[in-house]
């Protein structure tokens, strides 16, 4: 029988896992504290070894934080264009076509076989395909040249915005991978520092407290959750109490599968009919009030569910 001895765990990795903001505070504070003691040759050696890993984490964190901040702008652009497509553009194109080919005629049906529905429902990709199909359906019909020009202009704007959003999400994923490597490296050298200091002050172990950010190490709460879902079984993500007047949940989907996110009371991992949820579309990033995911004071358990076969890539950030 294998028994885990917690005192041999890499506790700095455990503490920093899933919270990059807290990790930065811990690594920066630790680096500053050992720097304050470099008049001691042993501490100087420790600082010299540790400092590059602290800098590497800060650099990776800066890239990740910048990408996440700018991602809100690219996402907002796609959301605005989607709303414009649903509320204005599809109606304008439909109305213009009806002026030439009344609704119900064979020409109209060939152009709008499903009326405006493909532009108002479905994924971002399906709406792009619907616009591409409309361009094809209009073809070289000169009576609809103005409609086609308007459609192509908007389609270009829409696909450009989506490509920018997808590229942003890919860049964020790469930055997370780099940040994870930097976090683990910095955490490992912090553990090395802990062992070194404990060996140096083994007769007075409490002496090492001055080198560590105790206030951060003893008050930790995860804020970033990443999952790869390979089946269609609900996966528990976290339990959390939110202030729905102030806090939001950012959800990122960097994969090709839709995933669903929702809250329950913890006694079940499934929703009942009529309860709220968010289906996170592929290659999107949005922020939501937890209440839109069925959160309430008695429903604090968050689950994610892969909605089809294949892999769903989940990232959820609490802010």
SULWO-V85587 format. One record per residue. RES is the residue in three letters. PHI is phi as a letter, one per 30 degrees, with the letter a starting at -180 (999 if undefined). Layout:
BEGIN
res:phi
RES:PHI
RES:PHI
END
This chain:
BEGIN
res:phi
UNK:999
UNK:d
UNK:c
UNK:d
UNK:c
UNK:d
UNK:d
UNK:c
UNK:d
UNK:d
UNK:d
UNK:d
UNK:d
UNK:d
UNK:d
UNK:d
UNK:d
UNK:i
UNK:b
UNK:d
UNK:d
UNK:d
UNK:e
UNK:d
UNK:d
UNK:d
UNK:d
UNK:d
UNK:d
UNK:d
UNK:d
UNK:d
UNK:d
UNK:d
UNK:d
UNK:d
UNK:c
UNK:d
UNK:d
UNK:d
UNK:e
UNK:d
UNK:d
UNK:d
UNK:d
UNK:d
UNK:d
UNK:d
UNK:d
UNK:d
UNK:e
UNK:e
UNK:d
UNK:d
UNK:d
UNK:d
UNK:d
UNK:e
UNK:d
UNK:d
UNK:d
UNK:d
UNK:d
UNK:d
UNK:d
UNK:d
UNK:d
UNK:d
UNK:d
UNK:d
UNK:d
UNK:d
UNK:d
UNK:d
UNK:d
UNK:d
UNK:d
UNK:d
UNK:d
UNK:d
UNK:d
UNK:d
UNK:d
UNK:d
UNK:d
UNK:d
UNK:c
UNK:b
UNK:d
UNK:e
UNK:d
UNK:d
UNK:d
UNK:d
UNK:d
UNK:d
UNK:d
UNK:d
UNK:d
UNK:c
UNK:b
UNK:e
UNK:e
UNK:j
UNK:d
UNK:d
UNK:d
UNK:d
UNK:d
UNK:d
UNK:d
UNK:b
UNK:d
UNK:c
UNK:h
UNK:c
UNK:e
UNK:d
UNK:d
UNK:c
UNK:b
UNK:j
UNK:d
UNK:e
UNK:d
UNK:d
UNK:d
UNK:d
UNK:d
UNK:d
UNK:d
UNK:d
UNK:d
UNK:d
UNK:e
UNK:d
UNK:d
UNK:d
UNK:h
UNK:c
UNK:d
UNK:d
UNK:d
UNK:c
UNK:d
UNK:d
UNK:d
UNK:d
UNK:d
UNK:e
UNK:d
UNK:d
UNK:d
UNK:d
UNK:d
UNK:d
UNK:d
UNK:d
UNK:d
UNK:d
UNK:d
UNK:d
UNK:d
UNK:d
UNK:d
UNK:d
UNK:d
UNK:d
UNK:d
UNK:d
UNK:d
UNK:d
UNK:d
UNK:d
UNK:d
UNK:d
UNK:d
UNK:d
UNK:d
UNK:d
UNK:d
UNK:d
UNK:d
UNK:d
UNK:d
UNK:d
UNK:d
UNK:d
UNK:d
UNK:d
UNK:d
UNK:d
UNK:d
UNK:d
UNK:d
UNK:d
UNK:d
UNK:d
UNK:d
UNK:d
UNK:c
UNK:d
UNK:d
UNK:b
UNK:e
UNK:d
UNK:d
UNK:d
UNK:e
UNK:d
UNK:c
UNK:b
UNK:d
UNK:e
UNK:d
UNK:d
UNK:d
UNK:c
UNK:b
UNK:c
UNK:b
UNK:d
UNK:b
UNK:b
UNK:b
UNK:b
UNK:b
UNK:c
UNK:c
UNK:c
UNK:b
UNK:c
UNK:c
UNK:e
UNK:c
UNK:d
UNK:c
UNK:a
UNK:b
UNK:a
UNK:c
UNK:c
UNK:c
UNK:d
UNK:d
UNK:b
UNK:c
UNK:b
UNK:c
UNK:c
UNK:c
UNK:b
UNK:b
UNK:c
UNK:c
UNK:c
UNK:c
UNK:d
UNK:b
UNK:c
UNK:b
UNK:a
UNK:c
UNK:b
UNK:d
UNK:j
UNK:d
UNK:b
UNK:c
UNK:b
UNK:d
UNK:c
UNK:e
UNK:j
UNK:d
UNK:d
UNK:a
UNK:b
UNK:c
UNK:d
UNK:d
UNK:e
UNK:h
UNK:b
UNK:b
UNK:b
UNK:c
UNK:b
UNK:d
UNK:e
UNK:d
UNK:d
UNK:c
UNK:i
UNK:d
UNK:a
UNK:e
UNK:c
UNK:b
UNK:c
UNK:c
UNK:c
UNK:b
UNK:b
UNK:b
UNK:d
UNK:c
UNK:a
UNK:d
UNK:j
UNK:c
UNK:c
UNK:c
UNK:c
UNK:b
UNK:b
UNK:c
UNK:c
UNK:b
END
